[in-house]
Amino acid sequence: MHLKKIKVNKEKSRDEDAKRLSALTPGFSGADIANVCNEGAIIAARHDKKNVSLKEFENATERVIGGIE
């Protein structure tokens, strides 16, 4: 649901990305998952990437959990 508006890596299916995202975010609320998706998109945009990859979602998860450095 939260990945619908985000351009993800076309090499993998959206279902694979959704499964990996769910594994990264156990116990998160829907709002937390939405924050991770949005933060992943922001991180990708900062690096001039056209798609959001798993690396950006992992970095976004760390940022949502730990906050800003």
C-alpha positions in Angstrom: 0.0 0.0 0.0 2.7 2.5 1.0 4.9 1.6 -2.0 2.2 2.4 -4.7 3.4 6.0 -5.3 7.1 5.3 -5.0 9.3 4.3 -8.0 11.1 1.2 -6.9 13.8 -0.8 -8.6 12.4 -2.4 -11.7 14.7 -5.4 -11.5 12.6 -6.8 -8.6 8.9 -7.0 -8.4 7.0 -4.7 -6.1 6.0 -7.8 -4.0 9.6 -8.6 -3.4 10.3 -5.1 -2.2 7.1 -5.2 0.0 8.2 -8.4 1.6 11.7 -7.1 2.3 10.3 -3.9 3.7 8.0 -5.8 6.0 11.0 -7.8 7.2 12.8 -4.5 8.0 9.9 -3.1 9.9 8.5 -5.7 12.4 6.1 -4.1 14.9 6.0 -0.8 13.1 2.6 1.0 12.8 1.3 2.0 9.4 2.4 5.6 10.0 6.0 4.3 10.7 6.1 2.3 7.5 4.8 5.3 5.6 7.6 7.4 7.2 10.2 4.7 6.1 8.9 4.8 2.5 8.9 8.6 2.4 12.4 8.8 3.9 13.7 6.2 1.5 12.4 8.3 -1.4 14.0 11.4 0.1 17.4 9.6 0.5 17.2 8.4 -3.1 16.4 11.9 -4.3 19.4 13.4 -2.4 21.6 11.0 -4.4 19.9 11.8 -7.7 18.5 8.3 -8.1 15.4 7.7 -10.2 14.3 4.7 -8.2 14.3 3.7 -4.6 16.3 0.6 -3.8 16.5 -1.7 -0.8 19.6 0.2 0.3 17.6 3.4 0.7 14.8 1.6 2.6 17.4 0.1 5.0 18.9 3.6 5.6 15.5 5.0 6.0 14.6 2.4 8.6 17.7 3.2 10.6 16.8 6.9 10.4 13.2 6.4 11.5 14.3 4.1 14.4 17.3 6.2 15.5 16.3 9.7 14.5 18.5 12.3 12.9 22.3 12.0 13.6 
